[in-house]
Structure formats: C-alpha cells, structure tokens
C-alpha cells in the first residue's frame, strides 16, 4: 500500500519547483537584456568609428596618417569595432580607398597581429590571420600566406589559397596551381577563382599549369584559358588535345572554341572524327561550330558524315542554334 507524502514535504516540493522556475525565468530575462545591451554597445562603437573610417577612405594619401593616429588613440573596444568595419569594407573596395583602409589597420596593429597569428596553434586563429593578410595584401602578407597554403588543416589551406589570389604576386602562381591538384583538399573552384584573380595582375599566371603532371591541374588550366580569352594560350590548348586524360582533351576543345583561332581547326576536326571518347568528339565538334563558318565550311561538311550520331546531330542543328542566339 502506497504512503502519501506528508503535507510539509509537498509544500517544500512546490516551493522548490516554483523557485527553480522563477530562477530560470529571471536568467532568460537577464540573458536577453545582456544581449540587447551588448548589441547597443557594439552599434554605438561602430557608429563612433564609422565616420572616421569613411573620411579616411576619401582623404588624400598624406591626410590618412592623421586619421590613423586618431583611431589608434581610441580605446581597445573602439579599435576592435573599427577593425571589423574596415575588414568588411576591404572586401568591396579597391585602389586608393583600399590602401587607406589598410593604413588604418596598420595603425591598429591588425596586420602585425595577423602575421604573428599565422603561427598560432589554433587552426581557427590561423585561418583568421590568412583572411586578414589576404584582404590587406601587403608585402608582409606573402610569406605567411605561402606557409598557410600548405597548412596541415584543410580549412586553413582553403582560406590561404583564396587570399593568395588577392596578392597579385607572381610567387603565388605555383602554390595556387598546386592547390588545383586532386590531392590538395582545396575545392577546385576556390583555387581556380584565386588564379583568375591573380591573372588580373599577371598574364602568365596559368602558363605552368598546361604542363603540370597532375591531370586536374591541366584540365582546370585549359578551362581558365577559355575564360581569360588569351590568344597566346591557343598553341598550348592544341597540344592538350592530345593529352592522355580525356577530361583534359575535352576542356581544351571547349576553350579552343571560345578563343576563335584558325590554327585549331584541323586539330579539332581530328578529335571530332577520331577520338576514342564520345564526349571529346562532341566537345570538338561543338568547338568547330563556334568558329566562323567561312573558316570551317569544309570540316562542317565532313562532320556530317561522322560515324558518331551525336557529332552528326550537333553539326545539323548548329545553324538553327545560331539563329536562336542571334535573336
């Protein structure tokens, strides 16, 4: 037979549970109030520094130093808020405005700390350092970023590779090509985008990739050559039409169609008619159809006799596709 709890025990349980509920409620209220106060303080700090930062971006180069001294005289919290704002702006701006913002970061000691943090034990700290060094892209950024591009942590390598693309330094070309390799752990899109950014400063940024031992590097280099519309790459791409890797041949064919060079007509025709891989044959046929018809009339006629039905079909419908695009 069950024994009922005594009255004082029941009262004690009820009082305890009520007190616990009240404590939890008060804690939630306190957390909410704390978050609001923290957000307000952060907004106030950002507001106080934003005006100074915006003035510095439009100031003359010899005037930026005075803004930097003023910012450096502020408290630690305001400098931290300014640093966050400046880094956000550096993602968007270029030219003299970016140089002015970088000078402000130097005044805050941000860049010096990033150089030191590149050797930190914490991978998150190293990744943050790589991001800062890439955004500022000063001469002191290159050496730490080259080390971080081969960091043991793949996330750090990804951030460093992306940052190297912003440096504009030819010394970054080889590490970025290495990042394209299939065993690098860095997504191909990240390394390729970094190379494209670097190519804005160096027209020869991808040259070594045409002869790299890794097929993934050769394939992406062939793709980039088409995006960059570099006529000097045509002879390299024609060589890649004979590559041992089918995906490399396919990428080379597509890029040759974008470059519009007459020297590629016969090599592309040979691939369209004879390559052992259907996807390569089709890519070569499509590339030929992108070239001026006055150059390719004879090969178009010959492609119509191909034993590959997809190649014949691509040749047959191309004039119709051209008309649709023209509309």
C-alpha positions as CSV (number, residue, x, y, z in Angstrom):
1,X,0.0,0.0,0.0
2,X,1.4,3.4,-1.0
3,X,2.1,6.0,1.6
4,X,1.0,9.6,0.9
5,X,3.6,12.3,1.3
6,X,3.3,14.4,4.3
7,X,1.9,17.9,3.9
8,X,5.2,19.8,4.7
9,X,7.0,17.7,2.1
10,X,4.5,18.6,-0.6
11,X,4.8,22.2,0.3
12,X,8.6,22.1,0.2
13,X,8.5,20.4,-3.3
14,X,6.1,23.0,-4.6
15,X,8.1,25.9,-3.2
16,X,11.3,24.5,-4.6
17,X,9.9,24.0,-8.1
18,X,8.4,27.4,-8.1
19,X,11.7,28.9,-7.1
20,X,13.5,27.0,-9.8
21,X,11.1,28.1,-12.4
22,X,11.4,31.8,-11.3
23,X,15.2,31.5,-11.4
24,X,15.1,30.1,-14.9
25,X,12.8,32.9,-16.0
26,X,15.0,35.6,-14.4
27,X,18.0,34.0,-16.1
28,X,16.4,34.1,-19.5
29,X,15.4,37.8,-19.0
30,X,18.9,38.6,-17.9
31,X,20.4,36.9,-21.0
32,X,18.0,38.8,-23.2
33,X,18.8,42.1,-21.6
34,X,22.5,41.4,-21.8
35,X,22.3,40.6,-25.5
36,X,20.4,43.8,-26.2
37,X,22.9,45.9,-24.2
38,X,25.9,44.2,-25.9
39,X,24.3,44.9,-29.3
40,X,23.7,48.5,-28.4
41,X,27.2,49.0,-27.3
42,X,28.6,47.4,-30.4
43,X,26.3,49.6,-32.6
44,X,27.5,52.7,-30.7
45,X,31.1,51.7,-31.1
46,X,30.7,51.1,-34.8
47,X,28.8,54.5,-35.2
48,X,31.6,56.4,-33.5
49,X,34.3,54.9,-35.7
50,X,32.4,54.6,-39.0
51,X,32.6,58.4,-39.7
52,X,36.3,58.4,-39.1
53,X,36.8,55.4,-41.4
54,X,34.7,56.8,-44.2
55,X,36.5,60.1,-44.1
56,X,39.8,58.3,-44.3
57,X,38.7,56.4,-47.5
58,X,38.2,59.7,-49.4
59,X,41.1,61.6,-47.9
60,X,44.3,62.4,-49.7
61,X,47.2,59.9,-49.0
62,X,49.1,62.4,-46.8
63,X,46.0,63.0,-44.7
64,X,45.3,59.4,-43.9
65,X,48.1,59.3,-41.3
66,X,46.3,61.8,-39.1
67,X,43.1,59.6,-39.2
68,X,45.2,56.6,-38.3
69,X,46.7,58.4,-35.3
70,X,43.2,59.4,-34.1
71,X,41.9,55.9,-34.5
72,X,44.9,54.5,-32.6
73,X,44.3,56.9,-29.7
74,X,40.9,55.3,-29.1
75,X,40.2,52.6,-26.6
76,X,40.7,48.9,-27.3
77,X,36.9,48.2,-27.8
78,X,36.6,51.0,-30.4
79,X,39.7,49.8,-32.3
80,X,38.3,46.3,-32.4
81,X,35.0,47.7,-33.8
82,X,36.9,49.7,-36.3
83,X,38.9,46.7,-37.4
84,X,35.7,44.7,-38.0
85,X,34.2,47.5,-40.1
86,X,37.4,48.0,-42.1
87,X,37.8,44.4,-43.0
88,X,34.2,44.3,-44.2
89,X,34.9,47.3,-46.4
90,X,38.1,45.8,-47.8
91,X,36.0,43.0,-49.4
92,X,34.3,45.6,-51.5
93,X,36.7,48.4,-52.3
94,X,39.9,48.7,-54.3
95,X,42.5,51.2,-55.3
96,X,43.4,54.2,-53.1
97,X,40.4,53.5,-50.8
98,X,41.8,50.1,-50.0
99,X,45.2,51.5,-49.4
100,X,43.8,54.0,-47.0
101,X,41.9,51.3,-45.1
102,X,45.0,49.1,-45.0
103,X,46.9,52.0,-43.5
104,X,44.3,52.3,-40.7
105,X,44.6,48.6,-40.0
106,X,48.4,49.1,-39.7
107,X,47.8,51.8,-37.1
108,X,45.6,49.4,-35.1
109,X,48.3,46.7,-35.2
110,X,45.9,44.4,-37.0
111,X,48.4,43.3,-39.7
112,X,51.2,42.7,-37.3
113,X,48.9,40.5,-35.2
114,X,47.9,38.6,-38.3
115,X,51.5,37.9,-39.2
116,X,52.1,36.5,-35.7
117,X,48.8,34.6,-35.6
118,X,49.8,32.8,-38.8
119,X,52.0,30.6,-36.5
120,X,49.3,30.1,-33.9
121,X,48.4,26.6,-32.6
122,X,44.7,27.2,-33.1
123,X,43.6,26.5,-36.7
124,X,40.7,29.0,-36.4
125,X,43.2,31.7,-35.4
126,X,45.5,30.8,-38.4
127,X,42.5,30.9,-40.8
128,X,41.5,34.3,-39.5
129,X,45.1,35.5,-40.0
130,X,45.1,34.3,-43.6
131,X,41.8,36.2,-44.2
132,X,43.2,39.4,-42.8
133,X,46.5,39.1,-44.8
134,X,44.6,38.4,-48.0
135,X,42.4,41.4,-47.6
136,X,45.3,43.7,-46.9
137,X,47.6,42.0,-49.4
138,X,50.7,43.9,-48.4
139,X,54.3,42.8,-48.9
140,X,54.4,41.3,-45.4
141,X,51.4,39.1,-46.3
142,X,53.0,36.9,-48.9
143,X,55.4,34.8,-46.8
144,X,52.9,33.8,-44.1
145,X,50.2,33.1,-46.8
146,X,52.6,30.8,-48.7
147,X,53.1,28.8,-45.5
148,X,49.4,28.7,-44.7
149,X,48.7,27.5,-48.2
150,X,50.3,24.2,-47.2
151,X,48.9,24.2,-43.6
152,X,48.1,20.8,-42.1
153,X,44.4,22.0,-41.6
154,X,42.4,21.9,-44.9
155,X,40.2,24.8,-43.8
156,X,43.2,27.0,-43.2
157,X,44.6,26.0,-46.7
158,X,41.3,27.0,-48.3
159,X,41.3,30.5,-46.8
160,X,45.0,31.0,-47.6
161,X,44.6,29.9,-51.2
162,X,41.7,32.3,-51.6
163,X,43.8,35.0,-50.0
164,X,46.8,34.4,-52.3
165,X,44.7,35.2,-55.3
166,X,44.4,38.8,-54.0
167,X,48.1,39.4,-53.6
168,X,48.8,39.9,-57.3
169,X,52.3,38.4,-56.7
170,X,53.7,36.0,-59.3
171,X,55.2,34.0,-56.4
172,X,51.7,32.8,-55.6
173,X,51.2,31.1,-59.0
174,X,52.9,27.8,-58.2
175,X,51.1,27.4,-54.8
176,X,47.8,28.1,-56.5
177,X,48.5,25.6,-59.2
178,X,49.5,23.0,-56.5
179,X,46.1,23.7,-54.9
180,X,44.4,22.6,-58.1
181,X,45.8,19.1,-57.7
182,X,43.4,16.3,-56.9
183,X,45.0,15.5,-53.6
184,X,45.3,19.1,-52.2
185,X,41.9,19.0,-50.4
186,X,41.2,22.5,-51.7
187,X,38.0,22.8,-53.8
188,X,38.8,23.3,-57.5
189,X,36.5,26.3,-57.6
190,X,38.4,28.1,-54.8
191,X,41.8,27.6,-56.4
192,X,40.6,28.4,-59.9
193,X,38.9,31.6,-58.7
194,X,42.2,32.6,-56.9
195,X,44.1,32.0,-60.2
196,X,41.6,34.2,-62.1
197,X,42.1,37.0,-59.6
198,X,45.8,36.6,-59.9
199,X,45.6,36.6,-63.7
200,X,44.3,40.2,-63.5
201,X,47.8,41.2,-62.4
202,X,49.9,38.5,-64.2
203,X,49.0,37.4,-67.7
204,X,51.3,34.3,-67.3
205,X,49.6,33.2,-64.1
206,X,48.4,29.9,-65.6
207,X,51.2,29.1,-68.0
208,X,52.9,26.4,-65.9
209,X,49.6,24.6,-65.5
210,X,49.5,23.4,-69.1
211,X,52.4,21.0,-68.4
212,X,51.7,20.1,-64.8
213,X,51.9,16.3,-64.1
214,X,48.5,16.3,-62.4
215,X,45.6,16.0,-64.9
216,X,43.3,18.0,-62.6
217,X,45.7,21.0,-62.9
218,X,45.9,20.6,-66.7
219,X,42.2,20.4,-67.0
220,X,41.4,23.5,-64.9
221,X,44.2,25.4,-66.7
222,X,42.6,24.6,-70.0
223,X,39.3,25.8,-68.7
224,X,40.8,29.1,-67.3
225,X,42.4,29.8,-70.7
226,X,39.0,29.9,-72.2
227,X,37.6,32.2,-69.5
228,X,40.6,34.5,-69.9
229,X,40.3,34.7,-73.7
230,X,44.1,34.6,-74.0
231,X,45.1,34.1,-77.7
232,X,48.6,33.2,-76.6
233,X,47.2,30.0,-75.0
234,X,45.9,28.6,-78.3
235,X,49.0,26.6,-79.1
236,X,49.1,25.2,-75.6
237,X,45.5,24.1,-75.8
238,X,46.1,22.5,-79.2
239,X,48.8,20.4,-77.5
240,X,46.4,19.4,-74.8
241,X,44.1,18.0,-77.4
242,X,46.5,15.1,-77.5
243,X,46.6,14.7,-73.7
244,X,46.3,11.2,-72.2
245,X,43.4,12.3,-70.0
246,X,40.0,12.6,-71.7
247,X,38.7,15.3,-69.4
248,X,41.8,17.4,-70.3
249,X,41.2,16.9,-74.0
250,X,37.5,17.8,-73.6
251,X,38.3,21.0,-71.6
252,X,41.0,22.0,-74.2
253,X,38.5,21.6,-77.1
254,X,35.9,23.7,-75.4
255,X,38.3,26.5,-74.7
256,X,39.6,26.5,-78.3
257,X,36.1,27.1,-79.4
258,X,36.0,30.2,-77.2
259,X,39.3,31.5,-78.5
260,X,38.4,31.6,-82.2
261,X,41.7,30.7,-83.7
262,X,42.0,29.3,-87.2
263,X,45.1,27.2,-86.2
264,X,42.8,25.0,-84.1
265,X,40.5,23.9,-86.9
266,X,42.4,20.8,-88.1
267,X,43.3,19.5,-84.6
268,X,39.7,19.9,-83.5
269,X,38.5,18.2,-86.6
270,X,40.8,15.3,-86.0
271,X,39.5,14.9,-82.4
272,X,35.9,15.2,-83.6
273,X,36.3,12.4,-86.1
274,X,38.8,10.1,-84.3
275,X,38.9,10.5,-80.6
276,X,38.1,7.3,-78.7
277,X,35.9,9.1,-76.2
278,X,32.4,10.3,-77.3
279,X,32.4,13.3,-75.0
280,X,35.7,14.5,-76.5
281,X,34.4,14.1,-80.0
282,X,31.3,16.0,-79.2
283,X,33.2,18.8,-77.5
284,X,35.5,19.2,-80.5
285,X,32.5,19.3,-82.9
286,X,30.8,22.0,-80.8
287,X,34.1,24.0,-80.7
288,X,34.3,23.8,-84.5
289,X,30.7,25.1,-84.8
290,X,31.6,28.1,-82.7
291,X,34.3,29.2,-85.2
292,X,33.4,31.4,-88.3
293,X,31.6,29.4,-90.9
294,X,33.9,30.8,-93.6
295,X,36.8,29.0,-91.9
296,X,35.0,25.7,-91.3
297,X,32.7,25.1,-94.2
298,X,34.7,22.1,-95.4
299,X,35.1,20.5,-92.0
300,X,31.4,21.0,-91.2
301,X,30.5,19.1,-94.4
302,X,32.9,16.3,-93.4
303,X,31.5,16.2,-89.8
304,X,28.1,15.5,-91.3
305,X,29.5,12.1,-92.4
306,X,30.8,11.1,-89.0
307,X,30.0,7.7,-87.7
308,X,29.1,9.3,-84.4
309,X,25.4,10.2,-84.4
310,X,25.8,12.9,-81.8
311,X,28.5,14.6,-83.8
312,X,26.3,14.5,-86.9
313,X,23.3,15.8,-84.9
314,X,25.4,18.7,-83.4
315,X,26.5,19.7,-86.9
316,X,23.0,19.5,-88.3
317,X,21.3,21.7,-85.6
318,X,24.1,24.3,-85.2
319,X,22.8,26.8,-87.8
320,X,19.4,26.7,-86.1
321,X,21.0,27.3,-82.7
322,X,23.0,30.2,-84.1
323,X,19.8,31.9,-85.3
324,X,18.1,31.4,-81.9
325,X,21.1,33.0,-80.2
326,X,21.1,35.9,-82.7
327,X,17.5,36.7,-81.8
